[in-house]
Amino acid sequence: MADITFVDVTLRDGNHTYRHQLTPQIISETARALDEAGVDIIEVGHGDGLGGSCVHVGRAPASDEALLRAATSSVKEARIAMLVVPGFGVFPDLEMAADVGVTVARVATHCTEADTTEQHIRKCRDLGLFTVGYLISVGMTSAEKLAEEAAKMESYGAQYVNLAESQGHLTPKEVAARVRAVRQAVAIPVGFHPHNNLGLAIGNILAAVDEGASYIDGSLKGFGGGAGNAQTEVAIAALKRAGHQVNADVFGIMDAAATFERLVSPHPMPIIDNNSLLMGYANVYGGYIHPITHAAEEYGCDPRELVLRLGERKVVAAQEDVVIEEAKRLAKHQQKSA
């Protein structure tokens, strides 16, 4: 059975669901609850990582430093992680994060663009951070290509590579094939980050672990982009039920989930609604759920057709302008057809 390091991403990926408005108070209290439950690593920050706060995708209510400090000052055992996407986050951001007590850096990019992470990975290693290569939207390329990209990250100094199934599109068999290919290509550990658009997040975690993944991501109440991530409390219970070693306590993580739900109430928890389901089916990034909904309402087009068009265009993260472009085209087409 596997020894799992659990990474809770509620306070970073969950920010997409909360329109990037998680406050230092919410972060502090939730981080404390996760730490008391025994979670190994807690990822914190704007949904798009360091430097992600902007008008285009959403301004945070506090600086990156304030958000990270709220977490680092509230935990005793858990390691605090931040995510950085080269182009959003720059070297001074990394230096700030290290100064306030962040010890884990997850350097992220689209699944076919690992070469953009080299400088940031090397910088994080120079700062003494435990450094992760983070490949986004792994369902948008083949297992063989993922293995090549993961090997690049290892050569830059990544200490494990995380495979983010950002669209909730893959089945357990497809996840297993990707984890297997990467495990065969690198000597460092492999992690897995699922989304739940097709209701497969927990099954995909178990498939990933069976193929050797040893770092697993989840979020409290499933709070995350689109239909949400794997629900941390469910994932931990399922992993323990399957015989794997997980440090977090089941009762403690249930309490942490209740704490977080109280803090963000009355905001609804993620569900697999029709839009989220279709996004998983069409292989569209979960963070687009709000932009798609808003664009469909503004331009008077069918959000389902909009999702399918975005899937055909193979949109990647941070292309919100394409959502508007396609919404306008679709609305014009529907008006002509009426």
TORSEDREN-42290 format. One record per residue: residue in one letter; x, y, z of N, C-alpha, C in turn. Coordinates in steps of 0.2 Angstrom, whole numbers, padded with zeros to 4 digits, always signed. Layout:
% TORSEDREN-42290
AXYZXYZXYZ...
***
This chain:
% TORSEDREN-42290
M+0004-0006+0000+0000+0000+0000+0004+0006+0000A+0002+0012-0003+0006+0018-0004+0006+0022+0002D+0011+0026+0003+0012+0031+0008+0010+0038+0005I+0005+0041+0006+0002+0047+0003+0004+0053+0006T+0006+0058+0003+0007+0065+0005+0001+0069+0002F-0003+0071+0007-0010+0075+0005-0009+0082+0004V-0011+0085-0001-0010+0092-0003-0017+0095-0003D-0019+0099+0002-0026+0102+0001-0025+0109-0002V-0029+0110-0008-0029+0116-0012-0035+0121-0011T-0039+0120-0006-0045+0124-0005-0043+0131-0005L-0038+0133-0002-0036+0140-0001-0033+0143-0007R-0032+0139-0013-0029+0142-0019-0034+0140-0025D-0035+0134-0026-0040+0132-0032-0047+0134-0030G-0049+0133-0024-0055+0135-0021-0057+0143-0022N-0052+0147-0023-0052+0154-0024-0056+0155-0031H-0055+0150-0036-0059+0151-0042-0066+0151-0041T-0069+0147-0037-0076+0146-0035-0078+0152-0031Y-0074+0155-0027-0076+0161-0023-0074+0167-0026R-0073+0167-0033-0071+0173-0037-0065+0177-0034H-0060+0173-0032-0054+0175-0029-0055+0180-0023Q-0060+0179-0019-0061+0184-0014-0060+0181-0007L-0056+0175-0006-0054+0172+0000-0050+0177+0004T-0052+0179+0010-0049+0184+0014-0043+0181+0019P-0039+0185+0021-0034+0183+0026-0037+0179+0032Q-0043+0181+0034-0047+0178+0040-0049+0171+0038I-0052+0170+0032-0054+0164+0030-0048+0159+0029I-0043+0162+0026-0037+0158+0025-0034+0156+0032S-0033+0160+0037-0030+0159+0043-0034+0153+0047E-0041+0154+0047-0045+0149+0051-0045+0142+0048T-0045+0142+0041-0046+0136+0037-0039+0133+0038A-0033+0136+0037-0027+0133+0037-0026+0130+0044R-0028+0134+0049-0027+0131+0056-0031+0124+0057A-0037+0124+0054-0041+0118+0055-0038+0112+0051L-0035+0114+0045-0032+0109+0041-0026+0106+0044D-0022+0111+0047-0016+0109+0051-0018+0104+0057E-0023+0106+0060-0025+0102+0066-0027+0095+0064A-0030+0094+0058-0032+0088+0055-0027+0084+0053G-0021+0087+0052-0015+0083+0050-0013+0083+0043V-0016+0088+0039-0015+0088+0032-0007+0090+0031D-0004+0087+0026+0003+0088+0025+0005+0095+0022I+0002+0097+0017+0003+0103+0013-0003+0107+0012I-0003+0113+0013-0009+0117+0012-0007+0123+0006E-0010+0123+0001-0008+0127-0005-0013+0134-0004V-0010+0140-0004-0013+0146-0003-0012+0151-0008G-0017+0155-0009-0016+0161-0014-0022+0162-0018H-0021+0167-0023-0025+0169-0028-0026+0162-0033G-0032+0161-0036-0033+0155-0040-0028+0154-0045D-0026+0160-0048-0021+0159-0053-0013+0160-0051G-0013+0159-0044-0006+0159-0041-0003+0166-0040L+0003+0166-0038+0007+0173-0037+0006+0177-0043G+0004+0184-0041+0004+0188-0047-0003+0188-0051G-0007+0183-0049-0013+0182-0053-0019+0187-0052S-0018+0191-0047-0024+0196-0045-0024+0202-0050C-0029+0202-0054-0030+0207-0059-0037+0208-0061V-0039+0213-0065-0045+0215-0067-0048+0209-0071H-0043+0206-0076-0045+0202-0081-0048+0195-0078V-0045+0193-0072-0047+0186-0070-0050+0187-0063G-0049+0193-0059-0052+0194-0053-0047+0197-0048R-0048+0202-0045-0044+0205-0040-0045+0202-0033A-0039+0200-0029-0040+0198-0023-0041+0203-0018P-0044+0202-0012-0045+0207-0007-0039+0209-0003A-0034+0205-0004-0028+0207+0000-0022+0205-0005S-0016+0207-0003-0010+0206-0007-0008+0198-0006D-0004+0196-0011-0001+0189-0010+0002+0188-0004E+0006+0193-0002+0010+0192+0005+0005+0192+0011A+0000+0196+0011-0005+0195+0016-0009+0188+0016L-0010+0186+0011-0014+0179+0010-0009+0174+0013L-0003+0174+0010+0002+0169+0012+0004+0169+0020R+0005+0175+0022+0006+0176+0029+0001+0174+0034A-0005+0175+0032-0011+0172+0036-0011+0165+0037A-0008+0161+0032-0008+0154+0032-0001+0152+0036T+0004+0155+0035+0011+0153+0038+0010+0154+0045S+0007+0160+0047+0007+0161+0054+0001+0157+0058S-0002+0153+0055-0008+0150+0058-0007+0142+0059V-0001+0139+0056+0000+0132+0056+0006+0131+0061K+0006+0124+0063+0011+0122+0067+0015+0117+0064E+0012+0112+0060+0015+0106+0057+0015+0107+0049A+0009+0109+0047+0009+0108+0039+0013+0113+0036R+0015+0111+0030+0019+0115+0025+0015+0119+0021I+0016+0126+0020+0012+0130+0016+0015+0130+0009A+0011+0130+0004+0013+0130-0003+0010+0136-0007M+0013+0138-0012+0011+0143-0016+0011+0140-0023L+0007+0143-0028+0007+0141-0035+0010+0147-0039V+0014+0146-0044+0016+0151-0048+0016+0149-0055V+0013+0153-0059+0013+0152-0067+0018+0157-0070P+0024+0155-0073+0028+0160-0076+0024+0164-0081G+0026+0171-0080+0022+0176-0084+0017+0180-0079F+0014+0176-0074+0010+0179-0069+0015+0181-0063G+0018+0176-0060+0023+0177-0055+0030+0178-0057V+0033+0183-0054+0040+0184-0056+0045+0183-0050F+0051+0184-0051+0056+0182-0045+0055+0185-0039P+0054+0192-0039+0052+0195-0032+0046+0192-0028D+0041+0189-0032+0036+0186-0029+0038+0180-0025L+0043+0176-0029+0045+0170-0026+0049+0171-0019E+0053+0177-0020+0057+0179-0014+0053+0181-0008M+0048+0184-0010+0043+0186-0004+0040+0180-0001A+0038+0175-0005+0035+0169-0003+0039+0166+0002A+0046+0165+0000+0050+0162+0004+0051+0166+0011D+0052+0172+0010+0053+0176+0016+0047+0176+0021V+0041+0175+0019+0035+0174+0024+0034+0167+0027G+0038+0162+0024+0038+0156+0027+0035+0150+0023V+0033+0152+0017+0031+0147+0012+0037+0142+0011T+0036+0136+0011+0041+0131+0010+0041+0126+0004V+0035+0127+0001+0033+0123-0005+0031+0127-0011A+0035+0126-0017+0033+0130-0023+0031+0125-0028R+0025+0127-0031+0022+0123-0037+0022+0127-0043V+0027+0125-0048+0028+0130-0053+0024+0126-0059A+0019+0130-0062+0014+0127-0066+0014+0130-0073T+0012+0126-0078+0011+0128-0085+0007+0123-0088H+0005+0125-0094+0001+0120-0098+0005+0114-0100C+0001+0108-0100+0005+0102-0101+0010+0101-0106T+0010+0105-0111+0015+0104-0117+0020+0110-0117E+0020+0113-0111+0025+0119-0111+0030+0119-0105A+0032+0114-0103+0037+0113-0098+0043+0118-0098D+0045+0119-0104+0051+0123-0105+0050+0130-0102T+0044+0132-0102+0043+0139-0099+0044+0139-0091T+0045+0134-0088+0046+0133-0081+0053+0133-0078E+0058+0132-0083+0065+0131-0081+0067+0136-0076Q+0067+0143-0078+0070+0148-0074+0066+0148-0067H+0060+0147-0067+0056+0148-0060+0058+0142-0056I+0058+0136-0059+0060+0130-0055+0067+0131-0052R+0072+0133-0056+0079+0134-0054+0079+0139-0048K+0075+0144-0049+0075+0150-0044+0072+0147-0037C+0067+0143-0038+0064+0141-0032+0069+0136-0028R+0072+0132-0032+0077+0128-0029+0083+0132-0025D+0085+0137-0029+0090+0142-0026+0088+0145-0019L+0081+0146-0019+0078+0149-0013+0077+0144-0007G+0079+0137-0009+0078+0132-0004+0071+0129-0003L+0067+0131-0008+0060+0128-0008+0059+0121-0010F+0055+0117-0007+0053+0111-0010+0049+0112-0017T+0052+0110-0022+0049+0113-0029+0046+0108-0033V+0040+0109-0035+0036+0105-0039+0035+0107-0046G+0036+0103-0051+0034+0104-0058+0026+0102-0059Y+0022+0107-0061+0015+0106-0061+0012+0107-0068L+0010+0101-0071+0007+0101-0078+0000+0102-0078I-0003+0107-0081-0010+0109-0081-0013+0105-0087S-0020+0103-0086-0024+0101-0091-0021+0095-0095V-0019+0090-0091-0015+0084-0093-0020+0080-0098G-0026+0081-0098-0031+0077-0103-0030+0080-0110M-0026+0085-0111-0026+0088-0117-0020+0086-0122T-0016+0081-0119-0011+0078-0123-0010+0071-0121S-0006+0068-0125-0005+0060-0124-0001+0059-0118A-0001+0052-0116+0003+0050-0110+0011+0051-0112E+0012+0049-0118+0019+0050-0121+0022+0057-0120K+0018+0062-0122+0020+0069-0122+0021+0071-0115L+0016+0069-0111+0017+0071-0104+0023+0068-0101A+0025+0062-0102+0031+0059-0100+0037+0064-0102E+0037+0066-0108+0043+0070-0111+0043+0077-0107E+0037+0080-0106+0037+0086-0102+0039+0085-0095A+0037+0080-0092+0039+0079-0085+0046+0078-0084A+0049+0074-0089+0056+0073-0089+0060+0080-0089K+0057+0085-0093+0060+0091-0093+0060+0095-0086M+0055+0094-0083+0054+0097-0076+0059+0094-0072E+0060+0088-0072+0065+0084-0068+0072+0087-0069S+0073+0088-0075+0080+0090-0077+0081+0097-0075Y+0076+0101-0074+0077+0108-0071+0078+0108-0064G+0076+0103-0060+0077+0102-0053+0070+0101-0049A+0065+0100-0053+0059+0098-0049+0059+0092-0045Q+0057+0092-0039+0057+0087-0034+0051+0082-0034Y+0046+0084-0037+0041+0080-0039+0037+0083-0045V+0033+0079-0049+0029+0082-0054+0022+0081-0053N+0018+0086-0053+0011+0085-0052+0007+0085-0058L+0002+0081-0059-0002+0080-0065-0009+0083-0064A-0011+0089-0066-0017+0092-0065-0022+0090-0070E-0027+0086-0069-0033+0084-0073-0038+0090-0073S-0036+0096-0075-0040+0102-0074-0047+0102-0077Q-0049+0098-0082-0055+0098-0085-0060+0093-0082G-0058+0088-0078-0062+0083-0076-0064+0079-0081H-0060+0078-0086-0062+0075-0093-0060+0067-0093L-0055+0065-0089-0052+0059-0090-0056+0053-0086T-0055+0047-0089-0058+0041-0085-0052+0038-0081P-0054+0034-0076-0048+0031-0072-0043+0027-0077K-0045+0024-0082-0040+0020-0087-0036+0025-0090E-0038+0031-0092-0034+0036-0095-0029+0039-0090V-0032+0041-0084-0027+0043-0079-0022+0038-0077A-0023+0032-0077-0018+0027-0075-0013+0027-0081A-0015+0027-0087-0010+0027-0092-0005+0033-0092R-0008+0039-0090-0003+0045-0090+0001+0044-0084V-0001+0042-0078+0003+0042-0072+0008+0036-0073R+0007+0031-0077+0011+0025-0078+0017+0028-0083A+0015+0032-0088+0020+0034-0092+0025+0039-0089V+0022+0043-0085+0027+0048-0081+0031+0045-0076R+0028+0040-0073+0032+0036-0068+0038+0032-0071Q+0037+0030-0077+0042+0027-0081+0048+0031-0083A+0046+0038-0084+0050+0043-0087+0055+0046-0082V+0053+0047-0076+0056+0051-0071+0058+0047-0065A+0063+0049-0061+0065+0046-0055+0062+0049-0049I+0059+0055-0050+0056+0059-0044+0048+0056-0043P+0045+0058-0037+0038+0056-0036+0033+0059-0041V+0027+0056-0042+0022+0059-0046+0016+0061-0042G+0013+0066-0043+0007+0068-0039+0001+0069-0044F-0005+0069-0042-0011+0070-0046-0016+0074-0043H-0019+0079-0047-0024+0084-0045-0030+0083-0050P-0036+0080-0047-0041+0079-0051-0047+0084-0050H-0051+0085-0055-0057+0088-0055-0063+0083-0056N-0069+0086-0054-0075+0081-0053-0080+0082-0058N-0079+0085-0064-0084+0086-0068-0089+0080-0071L-0085+0074-0071-0089+0068-0073-0090+0064-0067G-0089+0066-0061-0090+0062-0055-0085+0057-0054L-0079+0058-0057-0074+0053-0057-0068+0054-0053A-0068+0060-0049-0062+0062-0046-0059+0057-0041I-0063+0054-0037-0061+0049-0032-0058+0043-0035G-0062+0041-0040-0060+0035-0044-0053+0036-0047N-0053+0042-0050-0046+0044-0053-0040+0044-0048I-0042+0046-0042-0036+0046-0037-0034+0039-0036L-0039+0035-0035-0037+0028-0033-0033+0025-0039A-0035+0026-0045-0032+0024-0051-0025+0026-0051A-0024+0033-0050-0017+0036-0050-0013+0033-0045V-0015+0032-0039-0011+0029-0033-0009+0022-0035D-0014+0018-0038-0012+0011-0040-0006+0011-0045E-0005+0017-0049+0000+0017-0054+0006+0020-0051G+0006+0022-0044+0012+0025-0041+0012+0032-0039A+0007+0035-0040+0006+0042-0038+0006+0043-0030S+0010+0047-0027+0011+0047-0020+0009+0054-0017Y+0008+0059-0021+0006+0065-0019-0001+0066-0022I-0006+0068-0018-0013+0068-0020-0016+0075-0018D-0020+0078-0022-0023+0085-0021-0030+0084-0020G-0033+0088-0015-0040+0088-0014-0042+0095-0011S-0049+0096-0011-0051+0103-0008-0057+0101-0003L-0057+0105+0002-0063+0104+0007-0070+0105+0003K-0074+0101+0004-0081+0101+0001-0080+0101-0006G-0075+0099-0009-0074+0099-0016-0073+0106-0019F-0072+0111-0015-0072+0118-0017-0066+0119-0022G-0068+0121-0028-0063+0122-0034-0066+0124-0040G-0062+0125-0045-0065+0127-0052-0070+0122-0055G-0075+0125-0059-0079+0120-0062-0084+0116-0057A-0084+0110-0058-0088+0106-0053-0084+0104-0047G-0078+0107-0046-0074+0107-0040-0069+0101-0041N-0064+0101-0036-0059+0096-0035-0062+0090-0032A-0057+0085-0031-0059+0079-0027-0060+0082-0020Q-0066+0080-0017-0067+0082-0010-0062+0079-0005T-0058+0084-0002-0053+0081+0003-0055+0076+0008E-0061+0078+0011-0063+0073+0017-0065+0066+0014V-0068+0066+0008-0070+0060+0005-0064+0056+0002A-0059+0060-0001-0053+0057-0004-0049+0054+0002I-0048+0057+0008-0044+0054+0013-0048+0048+0016A-0054+0048+0016-0058+0042+0019-0057+0036+0014A-0058+0038+0007-0057+0033+0002-0050+0030+0002L-0045+0034+0003-0038+0032+0003-0037+0027+0009K-0039+0029+0014-0038+0025+0020-0042+0018+0020R-0048+0019+0017-0052+0013+0016-0049+0008+0011A-0045+0011+0006-0041+0006+0001-0035+0004+0004G-0033+0006+0011-0027+0003+0014-0021+0007+0013H-0022+0013+0011-0016+0018+0010-0015+0022+0016Q-0008+0024+0017-0006+0028+0023-0007+0035+0022V-0012+0038+0025-0013+0045+0025-0012+0048+0032N-0009+0054+0033-0008+0057+0040-0014+0060+0042A-0018+0063+0038-0024+0066+0041-0029+0062+0044D-0032+0064+0049-0037+0061+0053-0044+0062+0050V-0048+0057+0049-0054+0057+0046-0059+0062+0050F-0060+0061+0057-0064+0066+0060-0061+0073+0060G-0055+0074+0060-0052+0080+0060-0053+0084+0053I-0053+0080+0048-0054+0083+0041-0061+0085+0040M-0066+0081+0043-0073+0082+0043-0074+0089+0047D-0071+0090+0052-0071+0096+0056-0069+0102+0052A-0063+0101+0049-0060+0106+0045-0065+0108+0039A-0068+0103+0036-0073+0105+0031-0079+0109+0033A-0081+0107+0039-0087+0111+0042-0085+0118+0044T-0078+0119+0046-0076+0125+0048-0076+0130+0041F-0073+0127+0036-0073+0131+0030-0080+0132+0027E-0084+0128+0027-0091+0129+0025-0094+0134+0029R-0093+0135+0035-0096+0140+0039-0093+0147+0037L-0086+0147+0036-0083+0153+0034-0085+0156+0028V-0087+0152+0023-0089+0155+0016-0097+0155+0015S-0100+0152+0020-0108+0152+0020-0110+0160+0019P-0115+0161+0015-0120+0156+0012-0118+0153+0005H-0111+0155+0003-0109+0153-0004-0110+0145-0005P-0113+0143-0010-0115+0136-0012-0108+0132-0013M-0109+0126-0011-0103+0121-0013-0104+0119-0020P-0098+0117-0023-0098+0115-0030-0103+0109-0031I-0106+0109-0037-0110+0103-0039-0109+0102-0046I-0111+0096-0048-0110+0094-0055-0117+0096-0059D-0117+0103-0060-0123+0105-0064-0122+0104-0071N-0127+0105-0075-0126+0104-0082-0120+0107-0086N-0119+0113-0084-0113+0117-0087-0106+0113-0085S-0105+0112-0079-0099+0108-0077-0099+0101-0080L-0104+0098-0080-0104+0091-0083-0102+0092-0091L-0105+0097-0094-0103+0097-0101-0096+0100-0102M-0093+0104-0097-0086+0106-0098-0081+0100-0097G-0083+0095-0093-0079+0089-0092-0079+0085-0098Y-0085+0084-0101-0086+0080-0107-0083+0083-0113A-0083+0090-0114-0080+0094-0119-0072+0095-0118N-0070+0094-0112-0063+0095-0111-0061+0102-0110V-0065+0106-0107-0064+0113-0106-0062+0115-0099Y-0057+0119-0098-0054+0120-0091-0060+0123-0086G-0060+0120-0080-0065+0121-0076-0065+0128-0073G-0060+0132-0073-0060+0139-0071-0064+0143-0076Y-0066+0141-0081-0070+0145-0086-0078+0145-0084I-0080+0141-0079-0087+0141-0077-0090+0148-0077H-0087+0152-0073-0090+0159-0072-0090+0163-0078P-0084+0163-0082-0084+0167-0088-0089+0165-0093I-0090+0158-0094-0095+0155-0099-0102+0157-0097T-0103+0157-0090-0110+0158-0088-0112+0166-0089H-0107+0170-0088-0108+0177-0089-0108+0179-0096A-0104+0176-0100-0104+0178-0107-0110+0176-0111A-0113+0170-0109-0119+0167-0112-0125+0172-0110E-0125+0174-0103-0130+0179-0101-0130+0185-0105E-0124+0188-0105-0123+0195-0108-0125+0195-0116Y-0123+0190-0119-0124+0190-0127-0129+0186-0129G-0133+0182-0124-0139+0179-0126-0138+0173-0130C-0133+0169-0128-0132+0163-0132-0132+0157-0127D-0133+0151-0130-0134+0145-0126-0127+0143-0123P-0126+0142-0117-0120+0141-0113-0117+0134-0115R-0122+0129-0117-0120+0123-0119-0116+0123-0125E-0119+0126-0130-0116+0127-0137-0109+0130-0136L-0109+0135-0132-0103+0139-0130-0097+0135-0128V-0099+0130-0123-0094+0125-0120-0091+0121-0126L-0096+0118-0130-0094+0114-0136-0089+0117-0140R-0091+0124-0142-0086+0127-0146-0079+0129-0143L-0079+0130-0137-0073+0131-0133-0069+0125-0133G-0072+0119-0132-0069+0112-0133-0066+0111-0139E-0069+0113-0145-0067+0112-0152-0061+0116-0153R-0060+0122-0150-0055+0127-0150-0049+0125-0146K-0050+0120-0141-0045+0117-0137-0042+0123-0133V-0046+0127-0130-0044+0133-0126-0040+0130-0120V-0035+0134-0118-0031+0133-0112-0033+0138-0106A-0030+0137-0101-0031+0142-0095-0029+0149-0097A-0033+0154-0095-0031+0161-0096-0033+0164-0103Q-0038+0161-0106-0040+0163-0112-0047+0166-0112E-0048+0170-0107-0055+0172-0106-0058+0176-0112D-0053+0179-0115-0055+0183-0121-0058+0179-0127V-0056+0173-0127-0059+0168-0132-0066+0166-0130V-0067+0166-0124-0074+0165-0121-0079+0170-0124I-0077+0176-0123-0081+0182-0126-0082+0182-0134E-0076+0180-0137-0076+0180-0144-0081+0175-0147E-0080+0169-0144-0085+0163-0146-0092+0165-0144A-0093+0168-0138-0100+0170-0136-0103+0175-0142K-0099+0179-0144-0102+0184-0149-0103+0181-0155R-0099+0176-0157-0100+0173-0164-0106+0168-0163L-0107+0165-0158-0112+0160-0157-0119+0164-0157A-0119+0170-0153-0125+0174-0153-0127+0176-0160K-0122+0178-0164-0124+0181-0170-0126+0175-0175H-0123+0169-0174-0126+0163-0178-0133+0162-0176Q-0134+0162-0170-0141+0160-0167-0146+0165-0170Q-0144+0171-0170-0149+0177-0172-0150+0176-0180K-0145+0174-0184-0147+0173-0191-0151+0167-0192S-0150+0162-0187-0154+0155-0188-0161+0156-0186A-0163+0161-0182-0169+0162-0179-0175+0164-0184
***
